[in-house]
Amino acid sequence: MCYLMPMETAAASDPFVASLPVFAKFEGVADIDNYRPLPDDWALAAADIVGSTKAIEAGRYKTVNMAGASVISALLNALGRQDFPFVFGGDGALVAFPGSALEITRNALAAVQRWVADELDLTLRAAIVPIIDIRAQGLDVRVARFQASEAVFYAMFAGGGGSWAETEMKAGRYRVDPAPVGARPDLTGLSCRWNPIEARHGDIVSIIAIPGPSRDLRGFQSLVSDIIALAGRQERDGHPVPVNGPAYSFSPAGFDLEARAVAPAGRRWLSKLWILFLLTLAAVADRFGWTIGRFDPKVYKRDVASNSDFRKFDDGLKMTIDVDSDVLQRIENRLKQAEEAGICTYGLHRQKSALMTCLVASPLQRDHLHFIDGAAGGYARAAASLKAKVPV
């Protein structure tokens, strides 16, 4: 699970968030001493797409990604801040929030379910699970912060509570029902203005590894450290986004998805024209090295790369990385070895490109958020592969 928060506003953030330890090397995700338990009066908002596998097989993974990111956008906008922990899972999301924001969160979840149904023709299920209920099961939700760039932190979650909350949601418990027809969430900033990001080294690989039946915590921590080290053999730790950022997309499908997020039917064509104008302006300025007032497109694109969410810890290691055949083989061998020893269960999916979905409050601020997944199923297919190995 992760969140991104602007470093310059950290001092004004939620007291719990501000108290979290910070580590600067991603290897710190394996150190339980970096984590702190969520307060008892907090809760988790969970949501995912029902039947996402069929939607992916029908070629709708960009739409599925947009739906997953819309949960984060709707909740953070409704709560009026970006420092609450969240995770983007490709076909869904999880957001942690204080109990004082329960009604706001419930209303936002209901509205985003309605929007996904009306505008994307997908079914989004949702639930709100109290932390005290998770702890009653002998599980926990613990949070740490990873400093990813000058502008943002990621939060990592451990303890098994997030996974339990998702399981409860899928079983129909703690359910939040959709809002009435016509309700719309605030999805300001939600966009998908980038082309698919092609692999430069070999394959874009989405990996999920969770603790196995042996419950060997030290063994799993060692595995996580080893996988991170193996990915580190690749340029920039396997980061799939080029250091100078991705290419702008002029895809009609992308325009349509973003327009559906910001405007109801009837006013959508104006939104599409505005998006096209902004994209053209940014692309031309980028091509010729121009700046537009305080906006420098080259700096912005470099920040896009730095701020991208390509690896995280969400009750297990999740990575979408660009690796060559040698690095991938080493990673697979280590995962297989650990799985045979009962230390982990893993799922892995290869594809030739990655997708990026974004939350950008303002292009003049550097705390814009960028969610990375594989372009041909990514985390959803890796999770399906993992699930097939787990006894019912």
Secondary structure, 3 states (H helix, E strand, C coil): CECCEEHHHHHHCCHHHHCCCEECCHHHHHCHHHCEECCCCEEEEEEEEECHHHHHHCCCHHHHHHHHHHHHHHHHHHHCCCCCCEEECCCEEEEEEEHHHHHHHHHHHHHHHHHHHHHHCCEEEEEEEEHHHHHCCCCECEEEEEECCCCEEEEEEECEHHHHHHHHHHCCCCECCCCCCCCCCCCCCEECCECCEECCCCEEEEEEEEECCCCCHHHHHHHHHHHHHHHCCCHHHHCCCCCCCCCECCCHHHHHHHHHHHCCCCCHHHHHHHHHHHHHHHHHHHHHCCCECCECHHHHHHHHHHHEECEEEECCEEEEEEECHHHHHHHHHHHHHHHHCCCEEEEEEEECEEEEEEECCCCCCCCCEEEEEECCCHHHHHHHHHHCCCCC
